[in-house]
Amino acid sequence: MGEDQEWMTVRKAAEWSGYNADYLRDLISQEKIVAVKEEGRWKVSRQSVLAYKQAAEEQGDKRWGPKDN
């Protein structure tokens, strides 16, 4: 894994970002966020999730943004 990136599990990324974990897995399969599989678990790049989140917010389409709980 890249040393210059912060990696987190999908569950932690979901808690941090507000996105549903299944949605993050969909983004991984669509290669919209950077992820690696380590010991059978996906780890996502915090920076890529943040970049995706910012792009969604800039588009103004709230369907793609994180959900308020």
N, CA, C and O of each residue as an XYZ file, in Angstrom:
276
protein
N       0.855     -1.183      0.000
C       0.000      0.000      0.000
C       0.889      1.230      0.000
O       2.001      1.222      0.527
N       0.365      2.287     -0.608
C       1.134      3.514     -0.679
C       1.358      4.131      0.686
O       0.427      4.268      1.480
N       2.585      4.498      0.950
C       2.929      5.074      2.243
C       2.367      6.482      2.419
O       2.201      6.948      3.546
N       2.076      7.157      1.313
C       1.607      8.534      1.397
C       0.093      8.633      1.536
O      -0.455      9.735      1.577
N      -0.583      7.497      1.607
C      -2.030      7.506      1.730
C      -2.441      6.924      3.076
O      -1.764      6.061      3.634
N      -3.562      7.415      3.578
C      -4.136      6.861      4.800
C      -5.183      5.837      4.386
O      -6.083      6.151      3.607
N      -5.072      4.621      4.897
C      -5.970      3.531      4.538
C      -6.879      3.207      5.710
O      -6.472      3.292      6.868
N      -8.111      2.836      5.398
C      -9.065      2.445      6.435
C      -9.987      1.373      5.895
O     -10.169      1.244      4.684
N     -10.563      0.613      6.794
C     -11.510     -0.413      6.378
C     -12.759      0.256      5.806
O     -13.005      1.442      6.024
N     -13.529     -0.522      5.079
C     -14.775      0.006      4.520
C     -15.695      0.459      5.649
O     -16.349      1.496      5.541
N     -15.746     -0.310      6.725
C     -16.617      0.057      7.856
C     -16.212      1.405      8.449
O     -17.060      2.262      8.699
N     -14.897      1.588      8.675
C     -14.410      2.868      9.216
C     -14.660      4.006      8.230
O     -15.026      5.111      8.630
N     -14.463      3.733      6.943
C     -14.700      4.755      5.924
C     -16.175      5.155      5.899
O     -16.501      6.324      5.695
N     -17.057      4.187      6.105
C     -18.488      4.483      6.139
C     -18.828      5.368      7.337
O     -19.574      6.339      7.211
N     -18.277      5.026      8.494
C     -18.509      5.836      9.693
C     -17.978      7.250      9.504
O     -18.638      8.222      9.870
N     -16.792      7.359      8.936
C     -16.128      8.650      8.761
C     -16.819      9.516      7.706
O     -16.993     10.718      7.903
N     -17.210      8.902      6.587
C     -17.710      9.672      5.449
C     -19.215      9.908      5.455
O     -19.696     10.880      4.872
N     -19.957      9.026      6.109
C     -21.411      9.114      6.063
C     -22.023      8.281      4.946
O     -23.246      8.177      4.853
N     -21.197      7.693      4.106
C     -21.687      6.801      3.058
C     -21.968      5.426      3.658
O     -21.337      5.029      4.638
N     -22.907      4.712      3.072
C     -23.202      3.350      3.453
C     -22.045      2.451      3.005
O     -21.471      2.669      1.938
N     -21.703      1.455      3.803
C     -20.594      0.560      3.471
C     -20.830     -0.159      2.137
O     -19.891     -0.340      1.362
N     -22.063     -0.566      1.863
C     -22.357     -1.230      0.585
C     -22.132     -0.280     -0.586
O     -21.652     -0.692     -1.643
N     -22.478      0.982     -0.398
C     -22.256      1.976     -1.449
C     -20.752      2.146     -1.703
O     -20.326      2.260     -2.852
N     -19.955      2.162     -0.637
C     -18.510      2.265     -0.804
C     -17.969      1.054     -1.559
O     -17.075      1.193     -2.393
N     -18.503     -0.129     -1.272
C     -18.069     -1.324     -2.005
C     -18.430     -1.217     -3.481
O     -17.669     -1.654     -4.345
N     -19.602     -0.630     -3.771
C     -19.982     -0.386     -5.173
C     -18.986      0.560     -5.837
O     -18.587      0.342     -6.981
N     -18.588      1.604     -5.126
C     -17.608      2.548     -5.675
C     -16.276      1.866     -5.933
O     -15.591      2.177     -6.907
N     -15.908      0.931     -5.057
C     -14.679      0.167     -5.261
C     -14.792     -0.647     -6.545
O     -13.880     -0.631     -7.371
N     -15.900     -1.357     -6.719
C     -16.045     -2.214     -7.903
C     -16.106     -1.393     -9.183
O     -15.721     -1.874    -10.249
N     -16.589     -0.157     -9.085
C     -16.646      0.738    -10.248
C     -15.338      1.520    -10.419
O     -15.204      2.328    -11.339
N     -14.388      1.273     -9.531
C     -13.083      1.946     -9.534
C     -13.204      3.466     -9.429
O     -12.438      4.207    -10.046
N     -14.170      3.910     -8.645
C     -14.353      5.348     -8.419
C     -13.612      5.825     -7.180
O     -13.391      7.023     -7.004
N     -13.228      4.880     -6.318
C     -12.360      5.190     -5.193
C     -11.236      4.156     -5.187
O     -11.388      3.052     -5.709
N     -10.115      4.531     -4.592
C      -8.936      3.672     -4.560
C      -9.049      2.720     -3.373
O      -9.323      3.140     -2.249
N      -8.835      1.435     -3.641
C      -8.898      0.431     -2.582
C      -7.963     -0.724     -2.909
O      -7.631     -0.980     -4.066
N      -7.551     -1.406     -1.855
C      -6.745     -2.618     -1.993
C      -7.351     -3.679     -1.081
O      -7.938     -3.371     -0.044
N      -7.199     -4.910     -1.486
C      -7.676     -6.001     -0.648
C      -6.495     -6.543      0.131
O      -5.485     -6.953     -0.441
N      -6.640     -6.538      1.442
C      -5.567     -6.990      2.327
C      -6.144     -8.001      3.302
O      -7.057     -7.689      4.067
N      -5.605     -9.216      3.271
C      -6.075    -10.287      4.152
C      -7.581    -10.494      4.031
O      -8.271    -10.713      5.027
N      -8.081    -10.422      2.802
C      -9.498    -10.674      2.546
C     -10.431     -9.512      2.824
O     -11.645     -9.652      2.677
N      -9.894     -8.372      3.222
C     -10.734     -7.194      3.527
C     -10.304     -6.020      2.676
O      -9.118     -5.810      2.421
N     -11.298     -5.256      2.241
C     -10.999     -4.047      1.482
C     -10.523     -2.956      2.417
O     -11.085     -2.742      3.491
N      -9.476     -2.270      1.987
C      -9.019     -1.045      2.652
C      -9.100      0.055      1.606
O      -8.616     -0.101      0.485
N      -9.708      1.156      1.980
C      -9.894      2.255      1.035
C      -9.001      3.423      1.407
O      -8.655      3.628      2.570
N      -8.643      4.173      0.396
C      -7.839      5.367      0.595
C      -8.743      6.489      1.096
O      -9.732      6.842      0.454
N      -8.389      7.038      2.243
C      -9.168      8.148      2.802
C      -9.205      9.316      1.815
O     -10.235      9.971      1.658
N      -8.079      9.569      1.156
C      -7.993     10.683      0.219
C      -8.932     10.485     -0.970
O      -9.531     11.447     -1.450
N      -9.064      9.255     -1.446
C      -9.935      9.029     -2.600
C     -11.410      9.166     -2.223
O     -12.216      9.653     -3.016
N     -11.759      8.733     -1.009
C     -13.144      8.903     -0.542
C     -13.443     10.392     -0.383
O     -14.514     10.859     -0.769
N     -12.503     11.129      0.180
C     -12.678     12.571      0.351
C     -12.824     13.261     -1.000
O     -13.678     14.133     -1.160
N     -12.003     12.880     -1.969
C     -12.089     13.479     -3.309
C     -13.434     13.155     -3.953
O     -14.038     14.023     -4.583
N     -13.913     11.919     -3.805
C     -15.207     11.538     -4.370
C     -16.328     12.344     -3.709
O     -17.228     12.850     -4.380
N     -16.254     12.449     -2.390
C     -17.271     13.182     -1.621
C     -17.310     14.655     -2.045
O     -18.387     15.226     -2.221
N     -16.141     15.261     -2.204
C     -16.079     16.666     -2.611
C     -16.641     16.859     -4.017
O     -17.354     17.829     -4.275
N     -16.322     15.941     -4.922
C     -16.839     16.032     -6.293
C     -18.356     15.916     -6.296
O     -19.030     16.637     -7.032
N     -18.905     15.013     -5.478
C     -20.358     14.846     -5.400
C     -21.017     16.124     -4.867
O     -22.064     16.543     -5.360
N     -20.397     16.732     -3.865
C     -20.948     17.961     -3.292
C     -20.882     19.116     -4.288
O     -21.801     19.933     -4.355
N     -19.796     19.187     -5.062
C     -19.658     20.252     -6.059
C     -20.694     20.133     -7.168
O     -21.128     21.142     -7.724
N     -21.091     18.911     -7.490
C     -22.106     18.706     -8.522
C     -23.489     19.117     -8.033
O     -24.395     19.335     -8.837
N     -23.651     19.222     -6.727
C     -24.918     19.659     -6.165
C     -26.000     18.601     -6.202
O     -27.150     18.885     -5.865
N     -25.664     17.398     -6.601
C     -26.632     16.313     -6.657
C     -26.567     15.544     -5.351
O     -25.672     14.722     -5.157
N     -27.501     15.804     -4.459
C     -27.471     15.233     -3.120
C     -27.703     13.722     -3.110
O     -27.454     13.070     -2.095
N     -28.175     13.157     -4.224
C     -28.376     11.710     -4.264
C     -27.053     10.972     -4.093
O     -27.041      9.840     -3.610
N     -25.949     11.587     -4.477
C     -24.657     10.919     -4.441
C     -23.851     11.305     -3.204
O     -22.750     10.791     -3.008
N     -24.358     12.172     -2.391
C     -23.634     12.579     -1.198
C     -23.931     11.668     -0.030
O     -24.806     10.807     -0.117
N     -23.217     11.849      1.051
C     -23.444     11.030      2.233
C     -24.805     11.321      2.843
O     -25.341     12.419      2.692
N     -25.355     10.339      3.526
C     -26.671     10.463      4.125
C     -26.552     10.961      5.559
O     -25.671     10.534      6.305
N     -27.440     11.860      5.931
C     -27.494     12.324      7.321
C     -28.224     11.268      8.148
O     -29.252     10.734      7.731
N     -27.682     10.981      9.307
C     -28.330      9.986     10.174
C     -29.206     10.647     11.187
O     -29.831      9.966     12.001
